Amino acid sequence: MNKTLLSVSFIAALVIWVSCSNKANKVSSAPAPGTDTNNTGASVDPKKASEMFYSFKMKAIDGAEIDFNSYRGKKVLLVNTASKCGYTPQYKQLEELHQKMGDKLVILGFPANNFLRQEPGTNQEIAEFCQKNYGVTFQMFEKISVKGDDQHPLYKFLSDKSLNGWNDQEPTWNFCKYLVDENGNLVKFFKSGAEPMGEEILSAVQ
């Protein structure tokens, strides 16, 4: 009797652990272009979504204006970053990925203080931290909010399927990743645990 109860308890615990592990490393992918994910009979025009992505203009961490129109024809990986997070060492892998892929992939870092205030620094402090500790050369932007009432319009686009066509997932923590394809369409969402040099991301950006 006790052995049976222990076996049942072990199996239940294993199922819960597997479920939690899958959620922590969740990868979401886009459905077929134009798919109605709400089952309303309407669909989002992929061309309209891509033009919205390319319409953004934002300030780099040094204050220079960056026009997203310059990213046409390239895959783009967007990451919300923080300097005092357990995932902060991913900066190293992001730089490695940047060096590996060259012009085939654009990596954009967006410092954000949304999660336990783990990015308290000024833009200058963040830039110095990234350069000193990880030799970051990929494009970093000024600090923004990636969720909540003051969410930046870019992250509103990335996390609202009425705008991007399929995805409602906003960042769940620091170092979540969104992948936009060469045509400006959002195609994948990776949670924080997905490593930049891991197989999931490498296979997606090739």
C-alpha positions, 0 to 999 in steps of 0.5 A: 500500500505504502509503495503504491502511494509512493509510486503515485506521488513520485509520478505526479511530482515528475509530471509537475517537474516536466511541465514546469521545465517546459514552461521555463524554456518555452519557445513559441512559433508563428503559425502560417502567414495570415492565420486567424489565431482568434478564430474570428474570421479575420486575419492580420496582413503579414505585409502590414505587420512587417511594415509596422516593424520597419516603421520604428525609429529608436534611440541607441544607447549613445543617443543616435537615432536608429531607423528599423528600415535599415534592417530590411532583408535581415533576421533580427533578434530582440532581447530585453536585458539587465545588468543584475540578473542571473541571466546577465552572463547571456551577454557573452553568448549574445556577443558570440552569436553576433560574431558568428552570424555577422551580417546575417543576423542583427541583435538588438539589446533593450535594457529594461528595469521591469523585473525586480529593478535589475537594470537600475543604471543610466544608459552610460553606466549600462553601456560601460558595463556591457563593454567592460564585462562582455565586450558587447559590440551588437546594437544596444538601445536606451533603457525602455519599459517592455511591459506594463502601462508604460510599455514601449510601442515596439514591445507592444507590437511584439506582444500583441497579436492584433499587431504582429499577427500571432503572439500575445506573449510579453517578456516574462523576465529579463533576456526573453528573445523575439525573432523577426525574419528577413521580411519583418515578420515576428516568427518566434518567441524564446523565454529567458532560459533559451541560450543564445548559442543553444541549438534552439536559437542557432537553428532558428537564426541560420 
